[in-house]
């Protein structure tokens, strides 16, 4: 930071949905202090006077929380410290404490050396251009000033656990293994399981920023190996896992089979639509066509939207949708909740649905229409080419016969064989692809069509193995 107070960030840490980097490599306490001060400036500009702050279990999080508090109080804001816990607990705090904004120190599902900041103002997602403006405020030394703000200790752990428990309305319970992966949700999960009906056991509950058991990202199946073994070994009904900051969920059934984000959303959608007939249910562009078709069959209004938890949250607020979700395991409940991604709340609602259904999660999964598909394929593409490649593919398909092109986020190409997707990552120099068909023959044709589209733009197709 220069003598005049201006501060310049490494541009790679100001991402689409949050601030994130490797501590002491491209993200320092000084960076966090400046980012929090710039964020506080925007809160003040919006007429706000208070902010809640929380932090996850990473080894660097307490120091970064302290730096963030310095930045926030420098703008005159009143800061409520809610303590260590999952990101959804911080989001909940903004409603429970009626603060004007929230700031969470978290590296989310990244490796231990990472950390960062997630933010919200006025109960709404803070992302995109707003995050870029933080950089401009800091570089221009355009921070708000004022008398030093107050810091108030306001733990909300107990209130959050009570709110989660209130979401359970099943008659009876299930037997489950829970795996917070040594992440920030560990203590909340333990408290929750002590009071939920049924039989519950928590593994990897101790919050440990080195993540000694496995990497806390439940969307990678290898990270669920320990949970699968515990569920099948103990004869439990299901297993539930969380990422490092508790806003993404992973689930396995009693046979150790993974239910992916779109399958979980389908399980939850039936219950939500029974309570809210005709409601809009939002899913990201990577979700299975089965999900959209089944929502329509259940009387709902399916809406395909752009990938990204902040983008989904914003669309949910715009449409009033009571439920939304992503393949990445972010699940969002609106009324009677607050519309943010809370994997613990989603887990409690899921247990209620399973108990009320009576068939068990295995049978619910078996009853879903079957497809064959590729996993999410991520492959390198230069930052200055990734969006251009998608646009080139879109243009070449504009007048193609036998296909329908959805371009809400990249290109999703629908044909009689099924669909394939190509989109540019908002956060990395990669392209993302996926294919889905009713059978292997159709899937092979979709893979070939995707490969042809990429090669026409000079891009080597991903390996489908």
Phi, psi and omega in degrees: 000133182279171185296332182276002177094350178292153182217135179243126180270153164299123186300339182287344183273341179272089189266181184294320188248346183195185172252130183204138179194184178266122186297132181069005171253305174227009177218117183240168173303326178295322176298315181295319178300314181293319179296317179294323179293321177293319177297315177301323177300317180291327176295316179297317178301327181277004179089010182277159180226354185216154179212140173263144179228138176224173179210155181267190188269012179292152185299330182270354188294319178301318179294320181288327175298317179299318178296319180295320178297320176303316181293320181291315182292335178296339178268000178092005182285151170274125187248124177259116178272116182261351173095189182280135179173185180287156178304318179301331177294323177293316177301316179299323181301325182295330177275315183296320181267355180056045176276164182277344183200170176217147179222127182241127172274113182199145172261009176057236183260010181285166178300166188303330184285351179272155167203177182178199185221132167246144188222158174210144175231132178060032180075008183244155180297146180242111189200179173059235182300329180297320178292321178296328180293331175304318179296321180293317179300315182293316182295328181269002184052043183260035182289146172289151177237183179150177178298148182305132180285160180272153175242125183238129174283120182218070178300139179234018182309307184296318180296322180293315179299318178299320180293322177295315179298326180294341180281347181274124179226024178281154175264100185103194183210179179238174173252127187217152168252134180244137181228097175283357175065031183063018180272187188291346181275356189305310184290324178294316180299317180299314179296322180295314185291336177292342187238350178285144174297152179103194180245123186225138175228136181251130173248154179053045185277336182291128178288118184215110185294354174271352180049065188291337185275313178188165179292134185274070176222098187286357177276349175262116189300328180300331180285352180260005185300315181295320179295316178302314181297320180294318181294309182290324180292324180268355182067039181275163181287326182193170174230147183230130181236159180227160175275185188300332180240013168075020177253003176231140186244147170229145185222139171235149178272187187293341177268001181083013178276136182282137167257116184281174188305317181289328177291320176297318180298323178294318178300317182285331186296323181301316179294316181296319181288332175295327179274333185226073184305135177079004186293157174280132175240127185255137172222156182281169189293346180274353185287155181297147174296333177305318181299310183296320179294319182290324176300317178296318180298327180279002177093007179269177178245099182286140179229118176274130183222176184292145177289142179131121188300325179291322180293319178296316179301316181296319180292325178297317178295322182294319186266344185074020180296136180277351182207140176208162179193167180230158174300334182286358177094004171283122177239133186239125174249131173271220179312123014264021178253200192249005174083010176255167183279114183225102184292330179289318176298317179299322179296317180295317177297322178297315179300319178300316181297316182298315180296314182292326180293317175088346184274339187093152184296325179302312182292323177298316179296316182297332181281349180288143174304142184262147174219169169243142183206165172274159167290177173292123183258121180241125183217149188297141172204133185306143182306321182276004179242337193299314180288326179296320179299315179299319179295320178298316179297317179301315182296319181293334182267357187305318182249017181291148179264151176081005179224154172242132184249122173259126185240031179294332180203096187076219176228127172245113190254116184255131177221184180293343178276343185136231180206154169227152186235141170222124178215158177268135175295141176279346189240347183221163178277065181218157167258151181237134181222158176200147177229148178213136180215172178280340181208170184294325180297314178296322179297320178298321179293323178294318177300318180295319180296318177297316180299317179299318181297321180289316182296328178295340176256014177075023181249132178288126181296157178286163173283134180264003182285000000 
